[in-house]
Amino acid sequence: MQVLFTCVPGHGHLYPLVPLARALAERGCDVRFATGRELAARVVELGFPCFAAGPTLAEMQSDALADAGVRAALETAPWLVAAAIFGGRAASFVDDLDGAVPAPDLVIHDAMEMAGPIIAARSGAPWVTHGLGPRWPSLVEEAMPAVVDPVWRDHDVGPLRRGGIGHHVFVEICPPVVRSDNRGDGDRIVECRPVPLSEPAVPIAGFADDARPNVYCTLGTFSNSNATVFRTLLDAFASLDADVLLTTGGGVGVDELGRLPANVTVERYVPQAQVLDRADLVVCHGGSGTMLASLGAGLPIVAMPQGADQFINAPSWARSGAVAVLSPTDLDPGAIAATILATLDDVGMRAAATSVAQDIAAMPSPLEIADELIGIARR
């Protein structure tokens, strides 16, 4: 069975798909990916053939914001901007793949990648919308048809409600307590446990073998280029009696951070699942991959949204009782340090994190839902 995964060219869009891709490959499917050229090499490293198609992340944004109407909506209707950025890439993505990939029997697209349903419809195949975190607000999904309907018509397939999001199946990777209020009325929802990316273990020097708590800090791989934010975090960490491991994701160089506190180790990247096994607390940007992995490990979180959908999703994470959210106006060293200390001492937050971890562990595994999706494709 030919299975095609399509995703926006960002690590936060790719990594949630990999566990299901590996499960389908284990079940004997021929699994391939299509994404933007800047992520294609990483897909190959993870063991899958990959077709490069569509614009880069930077091109997606610049193309959308070249439209005066989209720019005008930045403050008043951000859902229209999201639809323009993510829906606007569908036409070139479909065109780039035309004739380049085998006709798929099943397409699995990330919930922000809008070409997958069109590619599937052209082949007469079902498609699966794979969630990345809390589902987009309905306003965003309802704005998609204005952007992608012309692409559907250009390829002689009928446009569908919400651009085809969830038309056959929506894979929900969030436990109930942090799910979006957008339930996608009429969708067939299939729950799947979020599984952190499995990578080879590496030595981790950031956490000492002492009685002090271990704090892991990351700003992800997208909203990670502001050296001032990193410097503010370092000033906060300097006052803590804790061992801190800070990863930059390559957004800034270590030389841009200035003098490091004695209790802080900085790395460009470490395998997150390995770090979470030793952490007591996570400080992060609120990106869905880090949030779900941390909650799955039973860890309380201090979240500081930086961009993308992180502000939209913050209330969902806070509902868990395991997450303290700091707004941009609270990002000074004193407030950050105080919130970290309060969270470390909060027995209720740790109990809430444990409860969410139990809920995540009870969700069906990627292997279990792989069998269900194969059955859908064969009907």
Beta strands, then each sheet from edge to edge (+ up, - down):
strand 1: 2-6
strand 2: 30-35
strand 3: 50-52
strand 4: 106-110
strand 5: 127-130
strand 6: 169-172
strand 7: 189-191
strand 8: 214-218
strand 9: 243-247
strand 10: 264-267
strand 11: 281-284
strand 12: 301-303
strand 13: 323-325
sheet 1: 3+ 2+ 1+ 4+ 5+ 6+ 7+
sheet 2: 10+ 9+ 8+ 11+ 12+ 13+
end
